[in-house]
Amino acid sequence: MGTRNLAAAGDTDALAPLKIVFYGVAYRHRIDFESAGGHDPQRHLGRQKASVVDMVHRHRARLVAEVTDTRAETDVLLHRPGLSYLLRRLAVTEQIDAVAVDLETAALRTGEVTELQQALRTHGVQLWAPRLGPIDLSNPVHALYLRICF
């Protein structure tokens, strides 16, 4: 995790605020099925960001950037432009401590949460989620949640 221990995120009084990037993901196309209630990508991303911003404030962290992607059915996680930019430009500069994703509403497929966490970890950046805070796969609750949901 570089020089900062993100596991002690609640104890931010002695440290400068954690710098967090919001990463939002939505489906590419607007879907207008009456029974499904429709899917508007911009509104969907707005809901994701709202839950991430709430978590950032609770942890007394600071939201320093936001990166979003829209995904198609067949795209590959690490080829998405927003995530590629995040990994190439932001993560390698050590200007961020964590990336926050609203896992419950982001359009992520099975296995992509683990793939995303591994990609971020190679840059010393932690993955956060609104309900979990910093994701720790050694925590049985986090591991079970991710296994059930993703």
C-alpha positions, 0 to 999 in steps of 0.5 A: 500500500505504499507508505500509507496503511489504509486498513487504519482508514478510520484513524485519519486524524494523524494522517492527511485525508486519504485520496480516493477516486470514484470509478463508475460503470454503467451499461452503454445503451439506455434501456427503456423497458417499462417493466424493468423501470428503464436504465439511464446510464447518467442517472445510474452513474449519479446513484453510484457516485452518491453512495461513494461520496457518502462513504468518502465523507464518513471516512473523512477522506477526499474525493480527488477525481472521478473516472467512468466507463460505459460497458458493452456486453463483450468488453474486457475490464482492463481495456475500458478507457476510463479504467485504463486511464486510471491505471496508466495516469493516476495509480502510477503517480501515487497521487491516489490511495484508493479507488471506490466502486459502488459494487452493488450498482456498477455493471461488473461481471463475475470475477471482475471485482477480483480482477480490478482489485488485483490490477489496483494492488499492483500499483499500491492502490486499494479498492473500496466499496460503500458498504465494506470500506477498504476491501480485504479478501482476508476478511471472511465477511468481505470474501463471502460478500464478494463470492456471493455477489460477484 
